[in-house]
Amino acid sequence: MPGSPAVKMEIGDYYYRSREYDKALLNFSKALEDRPKDSAILQYIAELWRRQGLFEQAMEYMEQG
């Protein structure tokens, strides 16, 4: 399904690998709205924050996951 969390995750992953972090975060955040306790989504966001050097935010999402 086009609007499913899994599709949003795949699109986010594409942008993450393309180093378009703002677009990746947007898609990961939309997926997280649908599945707020999904550890995989939280992990992706934590890795994104880590890549950007935002370690406190990364740790926050790691701990939630």
PQR file of N, CA, C, O and H, with PARSE charges and radii, in Angstrom:
ATOM      1  N   MET A   1       0.839  -1.191   0.000 -0.4000 1.5000
ATOM      2  CA  MET A   1       0.000   0.000   0.000 -0.0000 2.0000
ATOM      3  C   MET A   1       0.880   1.248   0.000  0.5500 1.7000
ATOM      4  O   MET A   1       1.844   1.312   0.763 -0.5500 1.4000
ATOM      5  N   PRO A   2       0.579   2.221  -0.818 -0.5600 1.5000
ATOM      6  CA  PRO A   2       1.427   3.400  -0.963  0.2800 2.0000
ATOM      7  C   PRO A   2       1.656   4.199   0.323  0.5500 1.7000
ATOM      8  O   PRO A   2       2.757   4.707   0.532 -0.5500 1.4000
ATOM      9  N   GLY A   3       0.663   4.319   1.173 -0.4000 1.5000
ATOM     10  CA  GLY A   3       0.814   5.126   2.377 -0.0000 2.0000
ATOM     11  C   GLY A   3       1.164   4.338   3.622  0.5500 1.7000
ATOM     12  O   GLY A   3       1.121   4.874   4.730 -0.5500 1.4000
ATOM     13  H   GLY A   3      -0.232   3.906   1.003  0.4000 1.0000
ATOM     14  N   SER A   4       1.508   3.079   3.454 -0.4000 1.5000
ATOM     15  CA  SER A   4       1.775   2.234   4.620 -0.0000 2.0000
ATOM     16  C   SER A   4       3.109   2.604   5.275  0.5500 1.7000
ATOM     17  O   SER A   4       3.991   3.153   4.616 -0.5500 1.4000
ATOM     18  H   SER A   4       1.543   2.644   2.554  0.4000 1.0000
ATOM     19  N   PRO A   5       3.257   2.309   6.555 -0.5600 1.5000
ATOM     20  CA  PRO A   5       4.518   2.585   7.239  0.2800 2.0000
ATOM     21  C   PRO A   5       5.716   1.901   6.575  0.5500 1.7000
ATOM     22  O   PRO A   5       6.813   2.459   6.553 -0.5500 1.4000
ATOM     23  N   ALA A   6       5.511   0.696   6.034 -0.4000 1.5000
ATOM     24  CA  ALA A   6       6.614  -0.012   5.383 -0.0000 2.0000
ATOM     25  C   ALA A   6       7.110   0.755   4.155  0.5500 1.7000
ATOM     26  O   ALA A   6       8.314   0.837   3.913 -0.5500 1.4000
ATOM     27  H   ALA A   6       4.619   0.242   6.052  0.4000 1.0000
ATOM     28  N   VAL A   7       6.183   1.311   3.389 -0.4000 1.5000
ATOM     29  CA  VAL A   7       6.565   2.094   2.210 -0.0000 2.0000
ATOM     30  C   VAL A   7       7.275   3.376   2.646  0.5500 1.7000
ATOM     31  O   VAL A   7       8.278   3.768   2.050 -0.5500 1.4000
ATOM     32  H   VAL A   7       5.205   1.245   3.585  0.4000 1.0000
ATOM     33  N   LYS A   8       6.763   4.011   3.666 -0.4000 1.5000
ATOM     34  CA  LYS A   8       7.407   5.227   4.178 -0.0000 2.0000
ATOM     35  C   LYS A   8       8.825   4.930   4.649  0.5500 1.7000
ATOM     36  O   LYS A   8       9.734   5.737   4.457 -0.5500 1.4000
ATOM     37  H   LYS A   8       5.949   3.693   4.151  0.4000 1.0000
ATOM     38  N   MET A   9       9.007   3.766   5.266 -0.4000 1.5000
ATOM     39  CA  MET A   9      10.341   3.353   5.706 -0.0000 2.0000
ATOM     40  C   MET A   9      11.276   3.143   4.519  0.5500 1.7000
ATOM     41  O   MET A   9      12.431   3.566   4.556 -0.5500 1.4000
ATOM     42  H   MET A   9       8.268   3.110   5.422  0.4000 1.0000
ATOM     43  N   GLU A  10      10.786   2.499   3.479 -0.4000 1.5000
ATOM     44  CA  GLU A  10      11.611   2.251   2.292 -0.0000 2.0000
ATOM     45  C   GLU A  10      12.014   3.561   1.617  0.5500 1.7000
ATOM     46  O   GLU A  10      13.156   3.724   1.187 -0.5500 1.4000
ATOM     47  H   GLU A  10       9.847   2.155   3.449  0.4000 1.0000
ATOM     48  N   ILE A  11      11.074   4.481   1.532 -0.4000 1.5000
ATOM     49  CA  ILE A  11      11.382   5.785   0.939 -0.0000 2.0000
ATOM     50  C   ILE A  11      12.391   6.521   1.817  0.5500 1.7000
ATOM     51  O   ILE A  11      13.340   7.123   1.315 -0.5500 1.4000
ATOM     52  H   ILE A  11      10.146   4.349   1.881  0.4000 1.0000
ATOM     53  N   GLY A  12      12.180   6.469   3.126 -0.4000 1.5000
ATOM     54  CA  GLY A  12      13.124   7.086   4.052 -0.0000 2.0000
ATOM     55  C   GLY A  12      14.508   6.482   3.928  0.5500 1.7000
ATOM     56  O   GLY A  12      15.507   7.201   3.963 -0.5500 1.4000
ATOM     57  H   GLY A  12      11.409   5.980   3.534  0.4000 1.0000
ATOM     58  N   ASP A  13      14.575   5.169   3.784 -0.4000 1.5000
ATOM     59  CA  ASP A  13      15.861   4.494   3.632 -0.0000 2.0000
ATOM     60  C   ASP A  13      16.559   4.930   2.347  0.5500 1.7000
ATOM     61  O   ASP A  13      17.773   5.134   2.329 -0.5500 1.4000
ATOM     62  H   ASP A  13      13.764   4.585   3.756  0.4000 1.0000
ATOM     63  N   TYR A  14      15.790   5.068   1.281 -0.4000 1.5000
ATOM     64  CA  TYR A  14      16.353   5.548   0.018 -0.0000 2.0000
ATOM     65  C   TYR A  14      17.005   6.917   0.208  0.5500 1.7000
ATOM     66  O   TYR A  14      18.142   7.134  -0.211 -0.5500 1.4000
ATOM     67  H   TYR A  14      14.804   4.901   1.295  0.4000 1.0000
ATOM     68  N   TYR A  15      16.277   7.837   0.840 -0.4000 1.5000
ATOM     69  CA  TYR A  15      16.821   9.171   1.067 -0.0000 2.0000
ATOM     70  C   TYR A  15      18.001   9.141   2.030  0.5500 1.7000
ATOM     71  O   TYR A  15      18.960   9.893   1.859 -0.5500 1.4000
ATOM     72  H   TYR A  15      15.353   7.661   1.180  0.4000 1.0000
ATOM     73  N   TYR A  16      17.939   8.288   3.029 -0.4000 1.5000
ATOM     74  CA  TYR A  16      19.038   8.164   3.982 -0.0000 2.0000
ATOM     75  C   TYR A  16      20.315   7.745   3.253  0.5500 1.7000
ATOM     76  O   TYR A  16      21.380   8.326   3.461 -0.5500 1.4000
ATOM     77  H   TYR A  16      17.160   7.677   3.168  0.4000 1.0000
ATOM     78  N   ARG A  17      20.193   6.729   2.398 -0.4000 1.5000
ATOM     79  CA  ARG A  17      21.357   6.239   1.642 -0.0000 2.0000
ATOM     80  C   ARG A  17      21.842   7.259   0.614  0.5500 1.7000
ATOM     81  O   ARG A  17      23.004   7.237   0.207 -0.5500 1.4000
ATOM     82  H   ARG A  17      19.328   6.256   2.230  0.4000 1.0000
ATOM     83  N   SER A  18      20.945   8.149   0.200 -0.4000 1.5000
ATOM     84  CA  SER A  18      21.303   9.221  -0.736 -0.0000 2.0000
ATOM     85  C   SER A  18      21.819  10.460  -0.002  0.5500 1.7000
ATOM     86  O   SER A  18      22.150  11.474  -0.617 -0.5500 1.4000
ATOM     87  H   SER A  18      20.001   8.166   0.531  0.4000 1.0000
ATOM     88  N   ARG A  19      21.878  10.352   1.322 -0.4000 1.5000
ATOM     89  CA  ARG A  19      22.328  11.444   2.200 -0.0000 2.0000
ATOM     90  C   ARG A  19      21.440  12.675   2.119  0.5500 1.7000
ATOM     91  O   ARG A  19      21.900  13.804   2.293 -0.5500 1.4000
ATOM     92  H   ARG A  19      21.610   9.529   1.821  0.4000 1.0000
ATOM     93  N   GLU A  20      20.180  12.445   1.857 -0.4000 1.5000
ATOM     94  CA  GLU A  20      19.182  13.522   1.889 -0.0000 2.0000
ATOM     95  C   GLU A  20      18.438  13.359   3.213  0.5500 1.7000
ATOM     96  O   GLU A  20      17.309  12.869   3.255 -0.5500 1.4000
ATOM     97  H   GLU A  20      19.806  11.529   1.716  0.4000 1.0000
ATOM     98  N   TYR A  21      19.098  13.780   4.287 -0.4000 1.5000
ATOM     99  CA  TYR A  21      18.633  13.463   5.627 -0.0000 2.0000
ATOM    100  C   TYR A  21      17.309  14.126   6.002  0.5500 1.7000
ATOM    101  O   TYR A  21      16.521  13.546   6.749 -0.5500 1.4000
ATOM    102  H   TYR A  21      20.015  14.177   4.252  0.4000 1.0000
ATOM    103  N   ASP A  22      17.055  15.319   5.500 -0.4000 1.5000
ATOM    104  CA  ASP A  22      15.782  15.981   5.816 -0.0000 2.0000
ATOM    105  C   ASP A  22      14.601  15.193   5.247  0.5500 1.7000
ATOM    106  O   ASP A  22      13.588  15.003   5.919 -0.5500 1.4000
ATOM    107  H   ASP A  22      17.695  15.791   4.893  0.4000 1.0000
ATOM    108  N   LYS A  23      14.745  14.737   4.001 -0.4000 1.5000
ATOM    109  CA  LYS A  23      13.676  13.945   3.387 -0.0000 2.0000
ATOM    110  C   LYS A  23      13.546  12.584   4.055  0.5500 1.7000
ATOM    111  O   LYS A  23      12.442  12.064   4.214 -0.5500 1.4000
ATOM    112  H   LYS A  23      15.568  14.891   3.455  0.4000 1.0000
ATOM    113  N   ALA A  24      14.673  12.015   4.442 -0.4000 1.5000
ATOM    114  CA  ALA A  24      14.644  10.722   5.139 -0.0000 2.0000
ATOM    115  C   ALA A  24      13.907  10.866   6.463  0.5500 1.7000
ATOM    116  O   ALA A  24      13.036  10.059   6.788 -0.5500 1.4000
ATOM    117  H   ALA A  24      15.571  12.437   4.313  0.4000 1.0000
ATOM    118  N   LEU A  25      14.259  11.898   7.227 -0.4000 1.5000
ATOM    119  CA  LEU A  25      13.625  12.102   8.528 -0.0000 2.0000
ATOM    120  C   LEU A  25      12.128  12.334   8.382  0.5500 1.7000
ATOM    121  O   LEU A  25      11.343  11.848   9.196 -0.5500 1.4000
ATOM    122  H   LEU A  25      14.966  12.554   6.963  0.4000 1.0000
ATOM    123  N   LEU A  26      11.729  13.065   7.360 -0.4000 1.5000
ATOM    124  CA  LEU A  26      10.311  13.310   7.121 -0.0000 2.0000
ATOM    125  C   LEU A  26       9.564  11.990   6.936  0.5500 1.7000
ATOM    126  O   LEU A  26       8.501  11.788   7.523 -0.5500 1.4000
ATOM    127  H   LEU A  26      12.367  13.459   6.698  0.4000 1.0000
ATOM    128  N   ASN A  27      10.114  11.101   6.128 -0.4000 1.5000
ATOM    129  CA  ASN A  27       9.454   9.821   5.881 -0.0000 2.0000
ATOM    130  C   ASN A  27       9.500   8.912   7.109  0.5500 1.7000
ATOM    131  O   ASN A  27       8.509   8.250   7.419 -0.5500 1.4000
ATOM    132  H   ASN A  27      10.977  11.265   5.651  0.4000 1.0000
ATOM    133  N   PHE A  28      10.629   8.869   7.808 -0.4000 1.5000
ATOM    134  CA  PHE A  28      10.709   8.062   9.027 -0.0000 2.0000
ATOM    135  C   PHE A  28       9.719   8.582  10.070  0.5500 1.7000
ATOM    136  O   PHE A  28       9.077   7.795  10.765 -0.5500 1.4000
ATOM    137  H   PHE A  28      11.434   9.407   7.556  0.4000 1.0000
ATOM    138  N   SER A  29       9.598   9.893  10.176 -0.4000 1.5000
ATOM    139  CA  SER A  29       8.677  10.483  11.159 -0.0000 2.0000
ATOM    140  C   SER A  29       7.229  10.150  10.823  0.5500 1.7000
ATOM    141  O   SER A  29       6.426   9.894  11.720 -0.5500 1.4000
ATOM    142  H   SER A  29      10.120  10.532   9.610  0.4000 1.0000
ATOM    143  N   LYS A  30       6.893  10.150   9.539 -0.4000 1.5000
ATOM    144  CA  LYS A  30       5.532   9.774   9.136 -0.0000 2.0000
ATOM    145  C   LYS A  30       5.255   8.317   9.469  0.5500 1.7000
ATOM    146  O   LYS A  30       4.156   7.978   9.908 -0.5500 1.4000
ATOM    147  H   LYS A  30       7.545  10.358   8.810  0.4000 1.0000
ATOM    148  N   ALA A  31       6.239   7.453   9.264 -0.4000 1.5000
ATOM    149  CA  ALA A  31       6.078   6.044   9.624 -0.0000 2.0000
ATOM    150  C   ALA A  31       5.927   5.887  11.133  0.5500 1.7000
ATOM    151  O   ALA A  31       5.157   5.049  11.603 -0.5500 1.4000
ATOM    152  H   ALA A  31       7.132   7.728   8.907  0.4000 1.0000
ATOM    153  N   LEU A  32       6.668   6.699  11.890 -0.4000 1.5000
ATOM    154  CA  LEU A  32       6.608   6.629  13.348 -0.0000 2.0000
ATOM    155  C   LEU A  32       5.246   7.069  13.873  0.5500 1.7000
ATOM    156  O   LEU A  32       4.794   6.574  14.906 -0.5500 1.4000
ATOM    157  H   LEU A  32       7.294   7.379  11.508  0.4000 1.0000
ATOM    158  N   GLU A  33       4.592   7.989  13.177 -0.4000 1.5000
ATOM    159  CA  GLU A  33       3.244   8.410  13.570 -0.0000 2.0000
ATOM    160  C   GLU A  33       2.285   7.219  13.540  0.5500 1.7000
ATOM    161  O   GLU A  33       1.410   7.092  14.396 -0.5500 1.4000
ATOM    162  H   GLU A  33       4.959   8.390  12.338  0.4000 1.0000
ATOM    163  N   ASP A  34       2.459   6.358  12.552 -0.4000 1.5000
ATOM    164  CA  ASP A  34       1.596   5.184  12.416 -0.0000 2.0000
ATOM    165  C   ASP A  34       1.976   4.065  13.385  0.5500 1.7000
ATOM    166  O   ASP A  34       1.119   3.301  13.830 -0.5500 1.4000
ATOM    167  H   ASP A  34       3.170   6.461  11.856  0.4000 1.0000
ATOM    168  N   ARG A  35       3.253   3.977  13.705 -0.4000 1.5000
ATOM    169  CA  ARG A  35       3.756   2.921  14.599 -0.0000 2.0000
ATOM    170  C   ARG A  35       4.702   3.531  15.622  0.5500 1.7000
ATOM    171  O   ARG A  35       5.918   3.386  15.495 -0.5500 1.4000
ATOM    172  H   ARG A  35       3.949   4.598  13.344  0.4000 1.0000
ATOM    173  N   PRO A  36       4.169   4.214  16.639 -0.5600 1.5000
ATOM    174  CA  PRO A  36       5.009   4.982  17.567  0.2800 2.0000
ATOM    175  C   PRO A  36       5.990   4.164  18.409  0.5500 1.7000
ATOM    176  O   PRO A  36       6.931   4.733  18.964 -0.5500 1.4000
ATOM    177  N   LYS A  37       5.804   2.881  18.517 -0.4000 1.5000
ATOM    178  CA  LYS A  37       6.712   2.076  19.342 -0.0000 2.0000
ATOM    179  C   LYS A  37       7.537   1.091  18.513  0.5500 1.7000
ATOM    180  O   LYS A  37       8.118   0.153  19.059 -0.5500 1.4000
ATOM    181  H   LYS A  37       5.040   2.419  18.067  0.4000 1.0000
ATOM    182  N   ASP A  38       7.590   1.304  17.203 -0.4000 1.5000
ATOM    183  CA  ASP A  38       8.320   0.406  16.318 -0.0000 2.0000
ATOM    184  C   ASP A  38       9.824   0.637  16.486  0.5500 1.7000
ATOM    185  O   ASP A  38      10.339   1.701  16.143 -0.5500 1.4000
ATOM    186  H   ASP A  38       7.118   2.066  16.760  0.4000 1.0000
ATOM    187  N   SER A  39      10.515  -0.368  17.014 -0.4000 1.5000
ATOM    188  CA  SER A  39      11.939  -0.218  17.308 -0.0000 2.0000
ATOM    189  C   SER A  39      12.780  -0.032  16.043  0.5500 1.7000
ATOM    190  O   SER A  39      13.811   0.639  16.093 -0.5500 1.4000
ATOM    191  H   SER A  39      10.097  -1.232  17.292  0.4000 1.0000
ATOM    192  N   ALA A  40      12.369  -0.605  14.921 -0.4000 1.5000
ATOM    193  CA  ALA A  40      13.127  -0.442  13.681 -0.0000 2.0000
ATOM    194  C   ALA A  40      13.097   1.013  13.216  0.5500 1.7000
ATOM    195  O   ALA A  40      14.113   1.551  12.779 -0.5500 1.4000
ATOM    196  H   ALA A  40      11.532  -1.150  14.880  0.4000 1.0000
ATOM    197  N   ILE A  41      11.938   1.637  13.312 -0.4000 1.5000
ATOM    198  CA  ILE A  41      11.821   3.043  12.912 -0.0000 2.0000
ATOM    199  C   ILE A  41      12.654   3.919  13.838  0.5500 1.7000
ATOM    200  O   ILE A  41      13.360   4.819  13.383 -0.5500 1.4000
ATOM    201  H   ILE A  41      11.113   1.199  13.667  0.4000 1.0000
ATOM    202  N   LEU A  42      12.571   3.655  15.126 -0.4000 1.5000
ATOM    203  CA  LEU A  42      13.348   4.421  16.095 -0.0000 2.0000
ATOM    204  C   LEU A  42      14.843   4.256  15.833  0.5500 1.7000
ATOM    205  O   LEU A  42      15.603   5.213  15.980 -0.5500 1.4000
ATOM    206  H   LEU A  42      11.998   2.924  15.496  0.4000 1.0000
ATOM    207  N   GLN A  43      15.266   3.069  15.452 -0.4000 1.5000
ATOM    208  CA  GLN A  43      16.670   2.804  15.144 -0.0000 2.0000
ATOM    209  C   GLN A  43      17.122   3.605  13.921  0.5500 1.7000
ATOM    210  O   GLN A  43      18.202   4.196  13.923 -0.5500 1.4000
ATOM    211  H   GLN A  43      14.648   2.292  15.333  0.4000 1.0000
ATOM    212  N   TYR A  44      16.297   3.621  12.888 -0.4000 1.5000
ATOM    213  CA  TYR A  44      16.637   4.400  11.694 -0.0000 2.0000
ATOM    214  C   TYR A  44      16.802   5.878  12.045  0.5500 1.7000
ATOM    215  O   TYR A  44      17.753   6.522  11.603 -0.5500 1.4000
ATOM    216  H   TYR A  44      15.420   3.141  12.886  0.4000 1.0000
ATOM    217  N   ILE A  45      15.887   6.404  12.830 -0.4000 1.5000
ATOM    218  CA  ILE A  45      15.972   7.819  13.199 -0.0000 2.0000
ATOM    219  C   ILE A  45      17.217   8.072  14.043  0.5500 1.7000
ATOM    220  O   ILE A  45      17.898   9.081  13.859 -0.5500 1.4000
ATOM    221  H   ILE A  45      15.115   5.881  13.190  0.4000 1.0000
ATOM    222  N   ALA A  46      17.513   7.165  14.961 -0.4000 1.5000
ATOM    223  CA  ALA A  46      18.711   7.306  15.789 -0.0000 2.0000
ATOM    224  C   ALA A  46      19.974   7.314  14.921  0.5500 1.7000
ATOM    225  O   ALA A  46      20.882   8.112  15.149 -0.5500 1.4000
ATOM    226  H   ALA A  46      16.960   6.346  15.109  0.4000 1.0000
ATOM    227  N   GLU A  47      20.026   6.437  13.942 -0.4000 1.5000
ATOM    228  CA  GLU A  47      21.187   6.389  13.047 -0.0000 2.0000
ATOM    229  C   GLU A  47      21.298   7.667  12.226  0.5500 1.7000
ATOM    230  O   GLU A  47      22.399   8.153  11.966 -0.5500 1.4000
ATOM    231  H   GLU A  47      19.288   5.788  13.756  0.4000 1.0000
ATOM    232  N   LEU A  48      20.165   8.203  11.823 -0.4000 1.5000
ATOM    233  CA  LEU A  48      20.165   9.455  11.077 -0.0000 2.0000
ATOM    234  C   LEU A  48      20.733  10.589  11.936  0.5500 1.7000
ATOM    235  O   LEU A  48      21.582  11.357  11.484 -0.5500 1.4000
ATOM    236  H   LEU A  48      19.271   7.808  12.034  0.4000 1.0000
ATOM    237  N   TRP A  49      20.259  10.681  13.167 -0.4000 1.5000
ATOM    238  CA  TRP A  49      20.762  11.716  14.075 -0.0000 2.0000
ATOM    239  C   TRP A  49      22.256  11.534  14.321  0.5500 1.7000
ATOM    240  O   TRP A  49      23.007  12.508  14.380 -0.5500 1.4000
ATOM    241  H   TRP A  49      19.569  10.057  13.534  0.4000 1.0000
ATOM    242  N   ARG A  50      22.681  10.282  14.465 -0.4000 1.5000
ATOM    243  CA  ARG A  50      24.100  10.008  14.702 -0.0000 2.0000
ATOM    244  C   ARG A  50      24.933  10.474  13.514  0.5500 1.7000
ATOM    245  O   ARG A  50      25.983  11.091  13.694 -0.5500 1.4000
ATOM    246  H   ARG A  50      22.072   9.491  14.417  0.4000 1.0000
ATOM    247  N   ARG A  51      24.474  10.186  12.313 -0.4000 1.5000
ATOM    248  CA  ARG A  51      25.183  10.607  11.099 -0.0000 2.0000
ATOM    249  C   ARG A  51      25.346  12.119  11.034  0.5500 1.7000
ATOM    250  O   ARG A  51      26.323  12.631  10.486 -0.5500 1.4000
ATOM    251  H   ARG A  51      23.621   9.685  12.166  0.4000 1.0000
ATOM    252  N   GLN A  52      24.379  12.820  11.599 -0.4000 1.5000
ATOM    253  CA  GLN A  52      24.430  14.283  11.565 -0.0000 2.0000
ATOM    254  C   GLN A  52      25.201  14.856  12.755  0.5500 1.7000
ATOM    255  O   GLN A  52      25.335  16.073  12.885 -0.5500 1.4000
ATOM    256  H   GLN A  52      23.585  12.405  12.044  0.4000 1.0000
ATOM    257  N   GLY A  53      25.706  13.979  13.621 -0.4000 1.5000
ATOM    258  CA  GLY A  53      26.471  14.435  14.772 -0.0000 2.0000
ATOM    259  C   GLY A  53      25.615  14.894  15.934  0.5500 1.7000
ATOM    260  O   GLY A  53      26.114  15.544  16.852 -0.5500 1.4000
ATOM    261  H   GLY A  53      25.597  12.990  13.516  0.4000 1.0000
ATOM    262  N   LEU A  54      24.341  14.568  15.908 -0.4000 1.5000
ATOM    263  CA  LEU A  54      23.410  14.960  16.972 -0.0000 2.0000
ATOM    264  C   LEU A  54      23.255  13.779  17.936  0.5500 1.7000
ATOM    265  O   LEU A  54      22.245  13.075  17.934 -0.5500 1.4000
ATOM    266  H   LEU A  54      23.936  14.039  15.162  0.4000 1.0000
ATOM    267  N   PHE A  55      24.282  13.591  18.751 -0.4000 1.5000
ATOM    268  CA  PHE A  55      24.386  12.388  19.561 -0.0000 2.0000
ATOM    269  C   PHE A  55      23.350  12.307  20.681  0.5500 1.7000
ATOM    270  O   PHE A  55      22.891  11.215  21.018 -0.5500 1.4000
ATOM    271  H   PHE A  55      25.102  14.162  18.753  0.4000 1.0000
ATOM    272  N   GLU A  56      22.981  13.437  21.255 -0.4000 1.5000
ATOM    273  CA  GLU A  56      21.964  13.411  22.318 -0.0000 2.0000
ATOM    274  C   GLU A  56      20.615  12.941  21.765  0.5500 1.7000
ATOM    275  O   GLU A  56      19.942  12.113  22.379 -0.5500 1.4000
ATOM    276  H   GLU A  56      23.353  14.324  20.982  0.4000 1.0000
ATOM    277  N   GLN A  57      20.230  13.470  20.610 -0.4000 1.5000
ATOM    278  CA  GLN A  57      18.986  13.039  19.984 -0.0000 2.0000
ATOM    279  C   GLN A  57      19.070  11.559  19.605  0.5500 1.7000
ATOM    280  O   GLN A  57      18.104  10.813  19.772 -0.5500 1.4000
ATOM    281  H   GLN A  57      20.777  14.142  20.112  0.4000 1.0000
ATOM    282  N   ALA A  58      20.222  11.144  19.098 -0.4000 1.5000
ATOM    283  CA  ALA A  58      20.411   9.740  18.725 -0.0000 2.0000
ATOM    284  C   ALA A  58      20.238   8.833  19.931  0.5500 1.7000
ATOM    285  O   ALA A  58      19.571   7.802  19.843 -0.5500 1.4000
ATOM    286  H   ALA A  58      21.006  11.749  18.962  0.4000 1.0000
ATOM    287  N   MET A  59      20.824   9.203  21.042 -0.4000 1.5000
ATOM    288  CA  MET A  59      20.709   8.384  22.263 -0.0000 2.0000
ATOM    289  C   MET A  59      19.274   8.309  22.742  0.5500 1.7000
ATOM    290  O   MET A  59      18.828   7.259  23.206 -0.5500 1.4000
ATOM    291  H   MET A  59      21.365  10.040  21.114  0.4000 1.0000
ATOM    292  N   GLU A  60      18.550   9.404  22.636 -0.4000 1.5000
ATOM    293  CA  GLU A  60      17.147   9.434  23.049 -0.0000 2.0000
ATOM    294  C   GLU A  60      16.331   8.395  22.261  0.5500 1.7000
ATOM    295  O   GLU A  60      15.542   7.647  22.838 -0.5500 1.4000
ATOM    296  H   GLU A  60      18.912  10.256  22.259  0.4000 1.0000
ATOM    297  N   TYR A  61      16.530   8.364  20.960 -0.4000 1.5000
ATOM    298  CA  TYR A  61      15.779   7.403  20.130 -0.0000 2.0000
ATOM    299  C   TYR A  61      16.274   5.973  20.329  0.5500 1.7000
ATOM    300  O   TYR A  61      15.492   5.025  20.257 -0.5500 1.4000
ATOM    301  H   TYR A  61      17.172   8.972  20.492  0.4000 1.0000
ATOM    302  N   MET A  62      17.577   5.820  20.580 -0.4000 1.5000
ATOM    303  CA  MET A  62      18.118   4.484  20.853 -0.0000 2.0000
ATOM    304  C   MET A  62      17.487   3.916  22.119  0.5500 1.7000
ATOM    305  O   MET A  62      17.116   2.744  22.176 -0.5500 1.4000
ATOM    306  H   MET A  62      18.212   6.590  20.638  0.4000 1.0000
ATOM    307  N   GLU A  63      17.374   4.771  23.131 -0.4000 1.5000
ATOM    308  CA  GLU A  63      16.803   4.324  24.401 -0.0000 2.0000
ATOM    309  C   GLU A  63      15.309   3.982  24.249  0.5500 1.7000
ATOM    310  O   GLU A  63      14.822   3.044  24.880 -0.5500 1.4000
ATOM    311  H   GLU A  63      17.676   5.723  23.084  0.4000 1.0000
ATOM    312  N   GLN A  64      14.596   4.731  23.426 -0.4000 1.5000
ATOM    313  CA  GLN A  64      13.174   4.440  23.214 -0.0000 2.0000
ATOM    314  C   GLN A  64      12.978   3.107  22.501  0.5500 1.7000
ATOM    315  O   GLN A  64      12.016   2.379  22.747 -0.5500 1.4000
ATOM    316  H   GLN A  64      14.991   5.493  22.913  0.4000 1.0000
ATOM    317  N   GLY A  65      13.937   2.809  21.598 -0.4000 1.5000
ATOM    318  CA  GLY A  65      13.833   1.578  20.818 -0.0000 2.0000
ATOM    319  C   GLY A  65      14.208   0.387  21.635  0.5500 1.7000
ATOM    320  O   GLY A  65      14.177  -0.738  21.136 -0.5500 1.4000
ATOM    321  H   GLY A  65      14.719   3.400  21.399  0.4000 1.0000
TER
END
